[in-house]
Amino acid sequence: MKILILGSTGRTGKLLTQLAIARNHQVTAIIRDKRNATVPKVKHLEGSPTDPRLLNEALQGIDAVVVSLNINRTSDNPFAKVVSPLTLISDSVGVLIPAMEQNKVKRIISVSASGVGDSYYHMPLVGRLLIRHSNIWKAYEDHARQEQLLRKSDLEWTIVRPVMLNNKDTDKAKATIGKPSGSTISRKALATLILDTLESEKYVRDCVSVYS
């Protein structure tokens, strides 16, 4: 399969890229600086994921797209300063959708987060308060915008909402439509589930909660 990945230099995106290459998929990735290209055998295109010209170039011959973008902070501290544009994800998806339609690419999986949109009240009260009153909420707002754009499109989309991410070396993951029954998942497990979903064509036009 020929896959375009947006967000391939992030912690989850990098694992996803490595796994896709290991499974003999052909990967194209848009990155802002080619000096950050650390995964071999990937076709890296330098630029912004909001650039329509670059997206059209990147989508040539592509079978599916994975969006693993996020609103980044200076650290994992929930109150740390936000350093990404506040609409990076939704702006990218907003340009990506018509580019995919123009290039007749239908399949897309996009990473959101547990607690976004209608899943907000699935979270414990303490978690809701932390998210709502910290800079995590900035990312959640933009994830909600990107979800709305995908739902309104004619693409074969899957929205993946992982619970709290960790860096454990495990690929065990579960997916459900509705409230998750676990509170954490490793980035490695999330990457594995995304690629498994892409290969199996499961959860088309579904929003799934992912946990371990």
Sequence and secondary structure as in RCSB ss.txt:
>XXXX:A:sequence
MKILILGSTGRTGKLLTQLAIARNHQVTAIIRDKRNATVPKVKHLEGSPTDPRLLNEALQGIDAVVVSLNINRTS
DNPFAKVVSPLTLISDSVGVLIPAMEQNKVKRIISVSASGVGDSYYHMPLVGRLLIRHSNIWKAYEDHARQEQLL
RKSDLEWTIVRPVMLNNKDTDKAKATIGKPSGSTISRKALATLILDTLESEKYVRDCVSVYS
>XXXX:A:secstr
 EEEEESTTSHHHHHHHHHHHHTT EEEEEES GGG  STTEEEEES TT HHHHHHHTTT  EEEE     BSS
SSTTS B S TTHHHHHHHHHHHHHHHTT  EEEEE  TTSGGGGGGS HHHHHHHHTSTHHHHHHHHHHHHHHH
HHSSSEEEEEEE EEE  S    EEESSS S SEEEHHHHHHHHHHHHHHT STTEEEEEE 
